[in-house]
Amino acid sequence: MADKEHKKNLHPRNFHNKRYDFPQLIQSLPKLADYVFKNKYDDLSIDFADSKAVLTLNKAILSHFYNIKEWSIPNGYLCPPIPGRADYIHYIADILAKSNNNKIPNGSKIKGLDIGIGANCIYPIVGNSVYGWSFVGSDIEKKSIESSKKIIESNDSLNGNIECRLQTNSDNIFTGIIKKDDKFDFTLCNPPFHKSQEEAQAGSKRKVQNLTKQVVKKASLNFGGKSNELWCKGGEVAFIKTMIKQSKKYAKNCFWFSTIVSKKDNLRFIYDTLDYVKPMEYKTIQMKQGQKISRIVIWTFLSKEEQRQWVKNW
Ligand SMILES: C[S@@+](CC[C@H](N)C(=O)[O-])C[C@H]1O[C@@H](n2cnc3c(N)ncnc32)[C@H](O)[C@@H]1O
């Protein structure tokens, strides 16, 4: 099978713009060798439809590029494609740089809030490792919070830089998570995407079929994903609309709010909601990964003057 993860057009600072260097990754994690083979193009690759192979590749990437030596997720939980996740972090860095004389602000004084940190803790890992930022990560699932906590505690570089907070009401996004005196330079989110469990299952099945080019009866998930991770009532539109509405209440706690929007057709509903809550600015940034295009929508309630004041603390 061709190296499906070899993607063009990732952010220029993304470490994963080139083909995976398997010999180098194997040096970081010898176990990866068990899954690497020469494909029909004579290139080294792994079977991207094999969940164990994908998990092991992720461990090797995290060890090699992000200095994460201990990383695991509970069985069946979302195993993130790291190149795409890293892109979001690099675009956030560009957004912050724009308000900072085009210099990316580094270090733990820059604080992000990851809505739906998941069991894999991926965004805080990349943001902390590449830019030294600190994070709070929220989730409605206890098991995900426990898993992310375990990852943080097992890696010295993350310890003390990432805090997990359990969201006890799944109807809430920021309420119950942002404390009165919290200040976040950005919030980010990879929202649950599908409207129902059936839709999520069908989506996973399609993904595996595309990877294997074989008819699949039941999706044995390579990138995994438990129910809460992949779907919520109303899908990504409903989730993001709630997020936008609640963000207004925390207008002065956060500089930039942001979220991924997977479906282009959903943008109009999101813009309608933004027009309703009237932030000071909003914009959409396109992310390209091979054929796949997704987007980040960002918004802020801070005036230009408030923005200037805000960055004085960076
Ligand atoms: C698509 S997964 C993203 C996980 C991880 N950030 C990643 O990118 O791989 C969405 C996550 O949002 C969580 N979630 C769902 N509703 C939530 C809410 N109201 N507040 C916080 N997290 C929520 C899910 O439990 C899940 O972990």
The ligand as an SDF file (V2000), in Angstrom:
LIG
                    3D

 27 29  0  0  0  0  0  0  0  0999 V2000
  -12.7490   14.3970   17.5070 C   0  0  0  0  0  0  0  0  0  0  0  0
  -12.3360   14.1500   19.1980 S   0  0  0  0  0  0  0  0  0  0  0  0
  -10.7990   15.0390   19.3160 C   0  0  0  0  0  0  0  0  0  0  0  0
   -9.7890   14.3860   20.2230 C   0  0  0  0  0  0  0  0  0  0  0  0
   -8.3700   14.9620   20.0650 C   0  0  0  0  0  0  0  0  0  0  0  0
   -8.3430   16.3750   20.3740 N   0  0  0  0  0  0  0  0  0  0  0  0
   -7.8740   14.7420   18.6440 C   0  0  0  0  0  0  0  0  0  0  0  0
   -7.8470   15.7170   17.8700 O   0  0  0  0  0  0  0  0  0  0  0  0
   -7.5220   13.6080   18.3080 O   0  0  0  0  0  0  0  0  0  0  0  0
  -13.4740   15.2050   20.0370 C   0  0  0  0  0  0  0  0  0  0  0  0
  -13.3430   15.2030   21.5410 C   0  0  0  0  0  0  0  0  0  0  0  0
  -14.2770   16.1290   22.0960 O   0  0  0  0  0  0  0  0  0  0  0  0
  -14.7750   15.5790   23.3040 C   0  0  0  0  0  0  0  0  0  0  0  0
  -16.0130   16.3010   23.6360 N   0  0  0  0  0  0  0  0  0  0  0  0
  -17.2740   16.0790   23.2050 C   0  0  0  0  0  0  0  0  0  0  0  0
  -18.1150   16.9960   23.7430 N   0  0  0  0  0  0  0  0  0  0  0  0
  -17.3550   17.8150   24.5190 C   0  0  0  0  0  0  0  0  0  0  0  0
  -17.6200   18.9560   25.3270 C   0  0  0  0  0  0  0  0  0  0  0  0
  -18.8600   19.4420   25.4660 N   0  0  0  0  0  0  0  0  0  0  0  0
  -16.5840   19.5520   25.9890 N   0  0  0  0  0  0  0  0  0  0  0  0
  -15.3160   19.0540   25.8650 C   0  0  0  0  0  0  0  0  0  0  0  0
  -15.0220   17.9830   25.1100 N   0  0  0  0  0  0  0  0  0  0  0  0
  -16.0130   17.3790   24.4580 C   0  0  0  0  0  0  0  0  0  0  0  0
  -14.9150   14.1180   22.9970 C   0  0  0  0  0  0  0  0  0  0  0  0
  -15.0280   13.3310   24.1610 O   0  0  0  0  0  0  0  0  0  0  0  0
  -13.6240   13.8810   22.2130 C   0  0  0  0  0  0  0  0  0  0  0  0
  -12.5660   13.5340   23.0450 O   0  0  0  0  0  0  0  0  0  0  0  0
  1  2  1  0
  2  3  1  0
  2 10  1  0
  3  4  1  0
  4  5  1  0
  5  6  1  0
  5  7  1  0
  7  8  2  0
  7  9  1  0
 10 11  1  0
 11 12  1  0
 11 26  1  0
 12 13  1  0
 13 14  1  0
 13 24  1  0
 14 15  1  0
 14 23  1  0
 15 16  2  0
 16 17  1  0
 17 18  1  0
 17 23  2  0
 18 19  1  0
 18 20  2  0
 20 21  1  0
 21 22  2  0
 22 23  1  0
 24 25  1  0
 24 26  1  0
 26 27  1  0
M  CHG  2   2   1   9  -1
M  END
$$$$
